[in-house]
Amino acid sequence: MEPVFVLLVSLALDRSERIGLRQVIGVLTGFAGVAILFGGNGSGTILGVSLVTIATFCYAIGAVITKKWLSEVPLEGLVATALTAASIMLLPFALLEAVPPLPSPPVVGAIMVLGLLCTAGGFLSFFQLIRLAGSVRATLITYTAPLVAIAAGVLFLQESVTSAVTVQGLSLAVPRSVGCGSISGTR
């Protein structure tokens, strides 16, 4: 959904973003792929879907703002400032929670990897991708996340890949390739 929202926000806020038919087709068919991936299992609630939609819209606005107004800001400072601001915003909510027992060293290690490698490293990579490819094309990477999750499930959790999962994965991989111009003849 993020590429759909980025497309709409870019049309309103960033006329310099090059949005061609290839990107529109990639975004819309990717959205259909997400619907195929999640639409058939009935596990979504209205609250859950609403919260995911709000978060996705916020990420879309962030991608456009990053490209339009923050392209000259050094990446490390941009990521550090964004994560610090988010931490300050979340602190009151964290303080309202009951104090949990001290986590074990493996849990602390996992949290550190999640924060440093996954979050900070992910944002550094994503912001650089926005600078190189533009916000619309950069957010097409979100269609790859379910494919990575499937591969990680197979590699680390010994999950099996069904024919339905294969079809769902292809429904996301093809639009990403079309939208980014990776399939021959689309550039």
Secondary structure per residue as TSV (DSSP state, phi and psi in degrees):
chain	resnum	aa	ss	phi	psi
A	1	M	-	360.0	-28.2
A	2	E	H	-57.2	-46.0
A	3	P	H	-60.1	-33.5
A	4	V	H	-63.6	-46.6
A	5	F	H	-66.8	-39.2
A	6	V	H	-62.6	-40.9
A	7	L	H	-57.9	-47.4
A	8	L	H	-67.6	-44.4
A	9	V	H	-66.1	-38.7
A	10	S	H	-62.7	-39.6
A	11	L	H	-61.4	-32.4
A	12	A	H	-85.4	-37.3
A	13	L	H	-110.6	-22.4
A	14	D	-	-136.8	84.4
A	15	R	T	-68.1	-13.5
A	16	S	T	-78.4	-16.2
A	17	E	S	-66.6	126.6
A	18	R	-	-82.8	108.3
A	19	I	-	-117.6	108.1
A	20	G	-	-107.5	179.0
A	21	L	H	-58.7	-37.3
A	22	R	H	-59.2	-45.1
A	23	Q	H	-67.2	-41.4
A	24	V	H	-62.3	-44.9
A	25	I	H	-62.9	-44.4
A	26	G	H	-61.4	-43.3
A	27	V	H	-64.7	-49.1
A	28	L	H	-69.6	-39.6
A	29	T	H	-71.8	-30.4
A	30	G	H	-65.4	-40.2
A	31	F	H	-61.7	-40.1
A	32	A	H	-63.6	-37.6
A	33	G	H	-62.5	-40.2
A	34	V	H	-63.8	-41.7
A	35	A	H	-61.4	-40.6
A	36	I	H	-63.6	-43.3
A	37	L	H	-63.4	-42.3
A	38	F	H	-110.4	-12.9
A	39	G	H	-72.4	-27.1
A	40	G	T	-90.8	-7.8
A	41	N	S	-95.3	-8.6
A	42	G	-	65.0	15.7
A	43	S	-	-86.8	-11.9
A	44	G	-	-80.6	139.3
A	45	T	-	-103.4	163.5
A	46	I	H	-61.8	-41.9
A	47	L	H	-63.0	-47.1
A	48	G	H	-61.5	-46.4
A	49	V	H	-64.2	-39.4
A	50	S	H	-63.3	-44.4
A	51	L	H	-65.8	-40.5
A	52	V	H	-63.7	-40.8
A	53	T	H	-64.3	-43.6
A	54	I	H	-63.1	-46.4
A	55	A	H	-61.2	-42.3
A	56	T	H	-63.6	-41.2
A	57	F	H	-64.2	-39.9
A	58	C	H	-62.5	-43.5
A	59	Y	H	-61.7	-38.4
A	60	A	H	-64.0	-45.5
A	61	I	H	-60.6	-41.8
A	62	G	H	-60.8	-40.0
A	63	A	H	-64.2	-42.0
A	64	V	H	-69.8	-43.3
A	65	I	H	-60.8	-42.9
A	66	T	H	-58.7	-45.6
A	67	K	H	-69.9	-44.8
A	68	K	H	-76.8	-43.0
A	69	W	H	-116.0	-12.4
A	70	L	-	-119.1	16.8
A	71	S	T	-67.9	-20.7
A	72	E	T	-95.7	-7.6
A	73	V	S	-77.4	132.4
A	74	P	-	-55.6	135.6
A	75	L	H	-56.0	-45.0
A	76	E	H	-61.6	-43.3
A	77	G	H	-67.0	-38.5
A	78	L	H	-61.9	-49.0
A	79	V	H	-65.3	-45.0
A	80	A	H	-61.3	-42.9
A	81	T	H	-66.5	-44.5
A	82	A	H	-62.5	-44.2
A	83	L	H	-71.1	-33.7
A	84	T	H	-66.8	-45.1
A	85	A	H	-60.6	-42.0
A	86	A	H	-64.1	-40.3
A	87	S	H	-63.8	-42.2
A	88	I	H	-64.0	-41.6
A	89	M	H	-64.2	-35.6
A	90	L	H	-83.9	-18.0
A	91	L	H	-55.1	-46.8
A	92	P	H	-59.0	-37.3
A	93	F	H	-67.5	-38.8
A	94	A	H	-65.1	-38.5
A	95	L	H	-69.5	-23.4
A	96	L	H	-77.0	-20.1
A	97	E	S	-73.0	152.4
A	98	A	-	-64.2	144.2
A	99	V	-	-71.6	117.8
A	100	P	-	-78.7	163.5
A	101	P	-	-64.4	156.6
A	102	L	-	-59.0	127.0
A	103	P	-	-70.7	157.8
A	104	S	-	-71.6	160.5
A	105	P	H	-55.0	-40.2
A	106	P	H	-62.9	-35.0
A	107	V	H	-68.9	-43.3
A	108	V	H	-60.5	-43.3
A	109	G	H	-60.8	-42.8
A	110	A	H	-63.7	-40.1
A	111	I	H	-64.2	-40.5
A	112	M	H	-64.2	-43.7
A	113	V	H	-62.8	-43.2
A	114	L	I	-60.3	-44.6
A	115	G	I	-72.4	-47.6
A	116	L	I	-79.9	-52.1
A	117	L	I	-80.3	-55.5
A	118	C	I	-72.3	-48.5
A	119	T	I	-81.8	-58.9
A	120	A	I	-64.6	-45.9
A	121	G	I	-64.0	-39.9
A	122	G	H	-63.1	-43.5
A	123	F	H	-66.3	-41.6
A	124	L	H	-57.7	-46.4
A	125	S	H	-64.8	-44.2
A	126	F	H	-65.6	-44.4
A	127	F	H	-64.9	-36.8
A	128	Q	H	-66.2	-39.8
A	129	L	H	-62.9	-39.6
A	130	I	H	-60.4	-43.0
A	131	R	H	-63.6	-38.6
A	132	L	H	-80.6	-38.9
A	133	A	H	-112.2	-12.4
A	134	G	-	91.0	161.1
A	135	S	H	-69.5	-37.2
A	136	V	H	-66.9	-51.3
A	137	R	H	-66.8	-36.9
A	138	A	H	-63.4	-38.6
A	139	T	H	-75.7	-10.1
A	140	L	G	-63.8	-16.7
A	141	I	G	-61.5	-25.1
A	142	T	G	-63.6	-22.7
A	143	Y	G	-72.6	-13.7
A	144	T	T	-85.2	-25.4
A	145	A	H	-54.3	-45.6
A	146	P	H	-61.6	-33.4
A	147	L	H	-67.0	-40.3
A	148	V	H	-65.4	-40.2
A	149	A	H	-63.1	-39.2
A	150	I	H	-63.3	-47.3
A	151	A	H	-62.4	-41.8
A	152	A	H	-64.7	-38.7
A	153	G	H	-61.4	-40.1
A	154	V	H	-68.7	-46.7
A	155	L	H	-70.6	-43.7
A	156	F	H	-102.5	-24.7
A	157	L	H	-116.0	3.9
A	158	Q	-	54.7	36.0
A	159	E	-	-75.8	153.5
A	160	S	-	-97.9	153.9
A	161	V	-	-105.9	117.2
A	162	T	-	-88.2	169.7
A	163	S	H	-64.7	-34.6
A	164	A	H	-63.5	-43.0
A	165	V	H	-64.4	-37.8
A	166	T	H	-62.1	-46.1
A	167	V	H	-63.0	-43.2
A	168	Q	H	-62.9	-41.1
A	169	G	H	-62.7	-43.6
A	170	L	H	-64.8	-33.5
A	171	S	H	-66.0	-16.4
A	172	L	H	-99.5	-35.1
A	173	A	H	-70.2	-40.9
A	174	V	H	-65.0	-49.1
A	175	P	H	-60.3	-36.9
A	176	R	H	-62.8	-42.3
A	177	S	H	-66.7	-41.1
A	178	V	H	-65.5	-48.5
A	179	G	H	-63.8	-30.9
A	180	C	H	-92.6	-5.1
A	181	G	T	80.3	22.3
A	182	S	-	-80.6	-24.1
A	183	I	S	-84.1	131.7
A	184	S	T	-52.7	135.4
A	185	G	T	91.9	-2.8
A	186	T	-	-99.5	-3.9
A	187	R	-	-86.9	360.0
